Amino acid sequence: MRRLEAFTLATFIELHPTHVTVMIHQAHYDIPVSQDERAFLQLLQEEPLVLLPVSRDRRQLLLNRLATDPMVLEELNDFEGATDSSVSSEGA
């Protein structure tokens, strides 16, 4: 089986005309975006918390992997599950 490209999840901070600003481990990174990526991110920017797959070198978004890479989906589900459980445990 072919090894999948390494990635990290970044928090979507702000969309600009030519790039998107994301946060990874409390550091901000500006990543260039294509017109298609920008159009997609415009739809997402109204959401309260958006996690984006980013290459480990923090140079490109890996949006095309959202629907095709089970590793990305597993990471997102794990994060969502952790967030849900921490919220419910605080209320208990």
C-alpha positions as CSV (number, residue, x, y, z in Angstrom):
1,M,0.0,0.0,0.0
2,R,1.3,3.5,-0.9
3,R,2.1,5.7,2.1
4,L,-0.1,8.8,2.2
5,E,1.4,12.2,2.3
6,A,1.9,13.5,5.8
7,F,-0.5,16.3,6.9
8,T,-1.6,18.3,9.9
9,L,-4.8,20.0,10.7
10,A,-4.9,23.8,10.8
11,T,-7.5,26.2,12.2
12,F,-8.9,28.5,9.5
13,I,-8.3,32.1,10.6
14,E,-8.8,34.5,7.7
15,L,-9.3,34.4,4.0
16,H,-7.4,36.9,1.8
17,P,-7.5,37.5,-2.0
18,T,-4.4,35.3,-2.7
19,H,-3.9,33.3,0.5
20,V,-5.5,31.9,3.7
21,T,-4.2,32.5,7.2
22,V,-4.3,29.4,9.4
23,M,-3.1,28.6,12.9
24,I,-1.1,25.5,13.8
25,H,0.1,25.1,17.4
26,Q,-0.5,28.8,18.2
27,A,1.5,30.0,15.1
28,H,0.0,31.7,12.1
29,Y,0.8,30.7,8.5
30,D,-0.2,32.2,5.2
31,I,-0.8,29.6,2.6
32,P,-1.4,30.5,-1.1
33,V,-4.8,29.4,-2.5
34,S,-6.1,28.9,-6.0
35,Q,-9.4,30.5,-7.2
36,D,-11.3,27.3,-6.7
37,E,-9.9,26.9,-3.2
38,R,-10.7,30.5,-2.4
39,A,-14.3,30.0,-3.6
40,F,-14.7,26.9,-1.4
41,L,-13.2,28.7,1.6
42,Q,-15.6,31.6,1.2
43,L,-18.4,29.2,1.9
44,L,-16.7,27.9,5.0
45,Q,-15.6,31.2,6.5
46,E,-19.0,31.7,8.2
47,E,-18.6,28.5,10.3
48,P,-17.4,29.0,13.9
49,L,-14.5,26.5,13.7
50,V,-13.1,25.1,10.5
51,L,-10.1,22.6,10.4
52,L,-8.2,22.3,7.2
53,P,-5.7,19.6,6.1
54,V,-2.4,21.3,5.4
55,S,0.9,19.7,4.2
56,R,3.5,19.2,7.0
57,D,5.7,21.8,5.5
58,R,2.7,24.3,5.8
59,R,3.1,25.4,2.2
60,Q,-0.2,24.1,0.7
61,L,-3.8,23.2,1.5
62,L,-4.8,19.6,0.9
63,L,-8.5,20.3,0.3
64,N,-8.7,17.6,-2.3
65,R,-8.0,15.1,0.4
66,L,-11.0,15.9,2.5
67,A,-13.3,13.6,0.6
68,T,-10.8,11.0,-0.6
69,D,-8.4,10.3,2.2
70,P,-9.7,8.1,5.1
71,M,-6.8,9.3,7.3
72,V,-8.0,13.0,7.1
73,L,-11.6,11.9,7.8
74,E,-10.4,9.9,10.8
75,E,-8.4,12.8,12.2
76,L,-11.4,15.1,11.8
77,N,-13.7,12.6,13.4
78,D,-11.3,12.1,16.3
79,F,-11.1,15.9,16.8
80,E,-14.8,16.3,16.7
81,G,-15.3,13.4,19.2
82,A,-12.8,14.9,21.6
83,T,-14.5,18.2,21.4
84,D,-17.9,16.7,22.0
85,S,-16.7,14.7,25.0
86,S,-14.9,17.6,26.6
87,V,-18.0,19.8,26.3
88,S,-20.3,17.1,27.7
89,S,-17.9,16.3,30.6
90,E,-17.8,20.0,31.5
91,G,-21.6,20.1,31.8
92,A,-21.7,16.9,34.0
